[in-house]
């Protein structure tokens, strides 16, 4: 057993997967990585945050079944044990699996470990441990687009939303012209069209520089911050097809959050972004978040504060009317 963190070569893509108590789903996630057909090596960094449902045993068994035992390197670190090895059937797919000794949710140590691996990639992909990819060419398609267009910050696709007992929902953005396979979206488009879903993302790591520099100012941690700074850096490509499955289940960290709680989270994120950046895009998103919160709050001191906040932020009569209407009728 070696000590510390492994050193690796530069990879085209670093895939980050954060997982906790997702033993029922993590094998689908890993299978979707292993099936990726690429002409470049990619690093799959899986962080099990001290699960209590046996997920770490599932991960150990995965390595045993899918990697040659003589190629598995084991590292010991104060926070984690790390298993590093290539997939025996896909040598381009290299696993770095962190079996955390303690839960690091919300702690700076977690961010430090994630940052360590990001430095070894040109692009970063995200997929949480209860989601998975369904297209074996997902990474290759996205890398080809970003390699050919260095001014683009990121690339996204559609996805399928799946909840037990309910029909699947295809969440792909469709366009009237069926021949239009790829569209380019801007920061301004982001005001009204939410096309940035974490599990389909491939982002240029260099385009995250401002986000990494400014995240110390943020009290609220959500993908909203990173996606804003990516689109501020450069436009994004969107491939009009579904490349992944987003699982909605009772143990999901975000998927089962109520609409009212989600409205609060979004409000907090857009407010602190606007107070730092103070531009028109974020003013509109912040105002939309106030409107959305008013839909889920009874008329009390808190909603009166939101009303005053929204009126101060509004630039037009129509915006002021909309805020007043939401406050009075809770729609």
C-alpha positions as CSV (number, residue, x, y, z in Angstrom):
1,X,0.0,0.0,0.0
2,X,1.3,3.4,-1.0
3,X,0.9,6.6,0.9
4,X,-0.7,9.9,-0.1
5,X,-2.4,10.7,-3.4
6,X,-1.5,9.1,-6.8
7,X,0.3,11.0,-9.5
8,X,-1.2,10.5,-13.0
9,X,-0.5,11.8,-16.5
10,X,-2.6,14.5,-18.1
11,X,-5.9,13.1,-19.4
12,X,-8.3,14.6,-22.0
13,X,-11.3,14.2,-19.6
14,X,-11.6,13.9,-15.9
15,X,-15.0,12.5,-14.8
16,X,-16.1,13.5,-11.3
17,X,-18.6,11.4,-9.5
18,X,-19.7,12.2,-5.9
19,X,-21.8,9.5,-4.3
20,X,-23.3,8.7,-0.9
21,X,-25.5,5.8,0.0
22,X,-26.3,5.0,-3.6
23,X,-25.3,1.3,-3.6
24,X,-28.4,0.5,-5.7
25,X,-27.3,2.8,-8.5
26,X,-23.5,3.1,-8.6
27,X,-22.9,0.0,-10.8
28,X,-25.1,1.5,-13.5
29,X,-23.0,4.7,-13.3
30,X,-19.7,2.8,-13.5
31,X,-21.0,0.6,-16.4
32,X,-21.8,3.8,-18.3
33,X,-18.2,5.0,-17.9
34,X,-16.7,1.6,-18.9
35,X,-18.7,1.5,-22.2
36,X,-17.4,4.9,-23.4
37,X,-15.7,4.5,-26.8
38,X,-13.0,7.2,-27.1
39,X,-9.7,7.8,-28.9
40,X,-8.3,9.4,-25.7
41,X,-7.8,8.2,-22.1
42,X,-10.2,9.5,-19.4
43,X,-10.0,9.4,-15.7
44,X,-13.1,8.4,-13.6
45,X,-12.8,9.8,-10.1
46,X,-15.4,8.4,-7.8
47,X,-15.8,9.8,-4.3
48,X,-17.8,7.7,-1.9
49,X,-18.4,10.0,1.0
50,X,-18.3,7.4,3.8
51,X,-21.5,5.7,2.8
52,X,-23.4,3.6,5.4
53,X,-25.4,1.4,3.0
54,X,-22.6,-0.9,1.8
55,X,-21.7,1.2,-1.2
56,X,-18.0,1.0,-0.5
57,X,-18.2,-2.8,-0.6
58,X,-20.0,-2.5,-4.0
59,X,-17.1,-0.3,-5.3
60,X,-14.4,-2.7,-4.0
61,X,-16.2,-5.6,-5.7
62,X,-16.5,-3.6,-8.9
63,X,-12.7,-3.1,-9.0
64,X,-12.2,-6.7,-8.3
65,X,-14.5,-7.8,-11.2
66,X,-13.5,-5.1,-13.8
67,X,-9.8,-4.5,-13.2
68,X,-6.9,-6.9,-13.3
69,X,-5.7,-7.5,-9.8
70,X,-2.0,-6.9,-10.7
71,X,-2.8,-3.5,-12.0
72,X,-4.7,-2.2,-9.0
73,X,-2.8,0.3,-6.9
74,X,-3.9,1.1,-3.4
75,X,-3.1,4.4,-1.7
76,X,-3.7,5.4,1.9
77,X,-4.5,9.0,2.8
78,X,-5.6,10.5,6.1
79,X,-9.1,11.1,4.7
80,X,-9.5,8.2,2.2
81,X,-8.3,5.0,0.8
82,X,-7.8,5.1,-3.0
83,X,-8.1,2.3,-5.6
84,X,-6.5,3.2,-8.9
85,X,-6.6,0.9,-12.0
86,X,-7.6,0.8,-15.7
87,X,-10.7,-1.1,-16.7
88,X,-9.6,-4.5,-18.1
89,X,-11.9,-4.3,-21.1
90,X,-11.4,-0.6,-21.8
91,X,-7.8,0.6,-21.2
92,X,-8.8,4.2,-22.0
93,X,-11.0,4.2,-18.9
94,X,-9.0,4.6,-15.7
95,X,-10.7,4.5,-12.3
96,X,-9.6,6.4,-9.2
97,X,-12.0,5.4,-6.5
98,X,-12.0,7.2,-3.2
99,X,-13.4,5.2,-0.2
100,X,-13.7,8.1,2.3
101,X,-12.9,7.3,5.9
102,X,-15.1,10.2,7.2
103,X,-17.9,12.1,5.6
104,X,-16.6,15.4,4.2
105,X,-20.0,16.9,3.1
106,X,-19.6,20.7,3.2
107,X,-16.0,20.6,4.3
108,X,-13.1,22.2,2.5
109,X,-11.2,18.9,2.5
110,X,-13.7,17.6,0.0
111,X,-13.1,20.5,-2.4
112,X,-9.3,20.0,-2.0
113,X,-9.6,16.4,-3.1
114,X,-11.8,17.2,-6.1
115,X,-9.4,20.0,-7.1
116,X,-6.5,17.7,-7.0
117,X,-7.9,15.5,-9.8
118,X,-9.2,18.4,-11.9
119,X,-5.7,19.6,-12.5
120,X,-5.0,16.4,-14.6
121,X,-7.7,17.1,-17.2
122,X,-8.4,19.3,-20.1
123,X,-12.1,18.8,-19.8
124,X,-14.3,17.9,-16.8
125,X,-17.4,15.7,-16.9
126,X,-19.9,15.3,-14.1
127,X,-22.2,12.4,-13.2
128,X,-23.5,11.7,-9.7
129,X,-23.6,8.2,-8.4
130,X,-27.3,7.6,-9.0
131,X,-27.3,8.8,-12.6
132,X,-25.7,7.2,-15.7
133,X,-25.0,7.7,-19.3
134,X,-26.8,5.7,-22.1
135,X,-24.7,6.6,-25.1
136,X,-21.3,4.9,-25.5
137,X,-20.1,7.9,-27.7
138,X,-21.2,10.7,-25.3
139,X,-17.7,11.8,-24.3
140,X,-16.3,11.4,-27.8
141,X,-19.0,13.5,-29.4
142,X,-18.7,16.3,-26.8
143,X,-14.8,16.3,-27.0
144,X,-14.9,16.5,-30.8
145,X,-17.2,19.6,-30.6
146,X,-15.0,21.4,-28.0
147,X,-11.7,20.5,-29.7
148,X,-13.0,21.9,-32.9
149,X,-14.4,25.1,-31.3
150,X,-11.9,26.5,-28.7
151,X,-14.1,29.5,-28.0
152,X,-16.8,27.3,-26.5
153,X,-16.8,26.8,-22.7
154,X,-18.9,23.7,-22.5
155,X,-21.1,21.1,-24.2
156,X,-24.5,19.7,-23.0
157,X,-27.1,17.2,-24.2
158,X,-30.7,16.2,-23.3
159,X,-31.5,13.5,-20.8
160,X,-34.2,11.2,-19.6
161,X,-35.9,11.8,-16.2
162,X,-36.8,8.6,-14.6
163,X,-38.9,8.1,-11.4
164,X,-40.1,4.7,-10.2
165,X,-43.7,4.0,-11.1
166,X,-44.0,6.9,-13.5
167,X,-43.3,7.1,-17.3
168,X,-39.9,8.3,-18.4
169,X,-39.7,11.9,-19.5
170,X,-37.4,12.9,-22.3
171,X,-36.0,16.3,-21.2
172,X,-34.2,17.0,-24.5
173,X,-34.6,20.5,-26.0
174,X,-36.1,19.9,-29.5
175,X,-36.0,22.3,-32.4
176,X,-38.4,22.7,-35.3
177,X,-35.7,21.8,-37.8
178,X,-35.0,18.1,-37.2
179,X,-31.7,18.4,-39.1
180,X,-30.3,20.8,-36.6
181,X,-28.3,18.5,-34.4
182,X,-26.2,21.0,-32.4
183,X,-27.2,24.5,-31.2
184,X,-25.1,27.2,-29.7
185,X,-26.4,28.9,-26.5
186,X,-25.3,32.1,-24.8
187,X,-25.4,33.5,-21.4
188,X,-28.4,35.6,-22.5
189,X,-30.2,32.4,-23.5
190,X,-29.6,31.0,-20.0
191,X,-32.0,33.7,-18.7
192,X,-35.0,31.8,-20.0
193,X,-33.8,28.4,-21.0
194,X,-32.3,25.9,-18.5
195,X,-30.1,23.7,-20.7
196,X,-27.3,23.0,-18.2
197,X,-28.0,19.7,-16.5
198,X,-25.0,18.4,-14.5
199,X,-25.1,14.8,-15.6
200,X,-24.7,15.7,-19.3
201,X,-22.0,18.3,-18.9
202,X,-18.6,18.5,-20.4
203,X,-16.8,21.7,-19.5
204,X,-13.5,23.2,-20.5
205,X,-11.4,23.4,-17.3
206,X,-9.7,26.6,-18.3
207,X,-13.1,28.2,-18.6
208,X,-13.7,27.5,-14.9
209,X,-10.8,29.7,-13.8
210,X,-13.0,32.7,-12.7
211,X,-15.4,30.4,-10.9
212,X,-12.6,28.7,-9.0
213,X,-11.2,32.1,-8.0
214,X,-14.5,33.5,-6.8
215,X,-16.2,30.5,-5.2
216,X,-14.7,31.5,-1.8
217,X,-17.2,34.4,-1.8
218,X,-20.2,32.1,-2.0
219,X,-22.1,30.7,0.9
220,X,-24.4,28.5,-1.2
221,X,-23.0,25.7,-3.2
222,X,-24.9,24.7,-6.4
223,X,-24.2,24.2,-10.0
224,X,-25.7,27.6,-10.8
225,X,-22.5,29.4,-9.9
226,X,-20.2,27.3,-12.1
227,X,-22.6,27.3,-15.1
228,X,-22.9,31.1,-14.9
229,X,-19.2,31.6,-15.0
230,X,-18.8,29.1,-17.8
231,X,-21.3,30.9,-20.0
232,X,-19.7,34.2,-19.1
233,X,-16.4,32.9,-20.4
234,X,-17.9,31.5,-23.6
235,X,-20.9,30.1,-25.4
236,X,-22.1,26.5,-25.0
237,X,-22.9,23.8,-27.5
238,X,-26.1,21.7,-27.0
239,X,-26.5,18.4,-28.8
240,X,-30.2,17.7,-29.3
241,X,-30.4,14.1,-28.1
242,X,-30.6,12.2,-24.8
243,X,-27.3,10.9,-23.5
244,X,-28.1,10.1,-19.9
245,X,-30.6,9.1,-17.3
246,X,-31.5,11.2,-14.3
247,X,-32.9,9.1,-11.5
248,X,-35.5,10.6,-9.2
249,X,-35.8,8.7,-5.9
250,X,-36.4,9.1,-2.2
251,X,-32.7,9.0,-1.2
252,X,-31.5,11.5,-3.9
253,X,-29.8,14.5,-2.5
254,X,-31.4,16.9,-5.0
255,X,-34.0,15.0,-6.9
256,X,-36.7,14.8,-4.2
257,X,-36.2,18.3,-2.9
258,X,-39.6,20.1,-2.7
259,X,-40.4,22.8,-5.2
260,X,-40.7,25.4,-2.4
261,X,-37.3,24.4,-1.0
262,X,-35.7,24.4,-4.4
263,X,-37.1,27.9,-4.9
264,X,-35.3,29.1,-1.8
265,X,-32.1,27.5,-2.9
266,X,-32.2,29.2,-6.3
267,X,-33.1,32.5,-4.7
268,X,-30.1,32.4,-2.4
269,X,-27.8,31.5,-5.3
270,X,-28.9,34.1,-7.7
271,X,-29.0,36.8,-5.0
272,X,-25.4,36.3,-4.0
273,X,-24.3,36.1,-7.6
274,X,-26.1,39.3,-8.5
275,X,-24.7,41.1,-5.5
276,X,-21.2,40.2,-6.6
277,X,-21.5,40.7,-10.4
278,X,-24.4,43.2,-10.7
279,X,-25.3,42.7,-14.4
280,X,-28.5,42.5,-16.3
281,X,-28.5,38.7,-16.8
282,X,-28.3,38.1,-13.1
283,X,-30.7,40.8,-12.2
284,X,-33.3,39.1,-14.3
285,X,-32.5,35.7,-12.8
286,X,-32.6,37.1,-9.3
287,X,-36.0,38.7,-10.0
288,X,-37.4,35.5,-11.5
289,X,-36.2,33.7,-8.3
290,X,-38.1,36.2,-6.1
291,X,-41.2,35.6,-8.2
292,X,-40.8,31.9,-7.9
293,X,-40.4,32.1,-4.1
294,X,-43.6,34.1,-3.8
295,X,-45.5,31.2,-5.4
296,X,-44.7,29.0,-2.5
297,X,-45.0,31.3,0.5
298,X,-48.0,32.4,2.5
299,X,-48.4,36.2,2.9
300,X,-46.3,37.0,6.0
301,X,-43.4,39.1,7.0
302,X,-41.1,37.1,4.9
303,X,-43.1,37.4,1.7
304,X,-43.6,41.2,2.4
305,X,-39.8,41.4,2.5
306,X,-39.6,39.6,-0.8
307,X,-42.2,42.0,-2.3
308,X,-40.1,45.0,-1.3
309,X,-36.9,43.4,-2.6
310,X,-38.6,42.6,-5.9
311,X,-39.9,46.1,-6.3
312,X,-36.5,47.6,-5.6
313,X,-35.0,45.3,-8.2
314,X,-37.6,45.9,-10.9
315,X,-36.7,48.2,-13.7
316,X,-40.1,48.3,-15.5
317,X,-43.7,48.8,-14.6
318,X,-44.5,45.3,-16.0
319,X,-41.9,43.7,-13.6
320,X,-43.4,45.6,-10.7
321,X,-46.9,44.5,-11.6
322,X,-45.8,40.9,-11.9
323,X,-44.2,41.0,-8.4
324,X,-47.3,42.5,-6.9
325,X,-49.6,40.0,-8.6
326,X,-47.5,37.0,-7.2
327,X,-47.6,38.6,-3.7
328,X,-51.4,39.1,-3.8
329,X,-52.5,35.8,-5.4
330,X,-49.7,33.3,-4.6
331,X,-49.8,31.9,-8.2
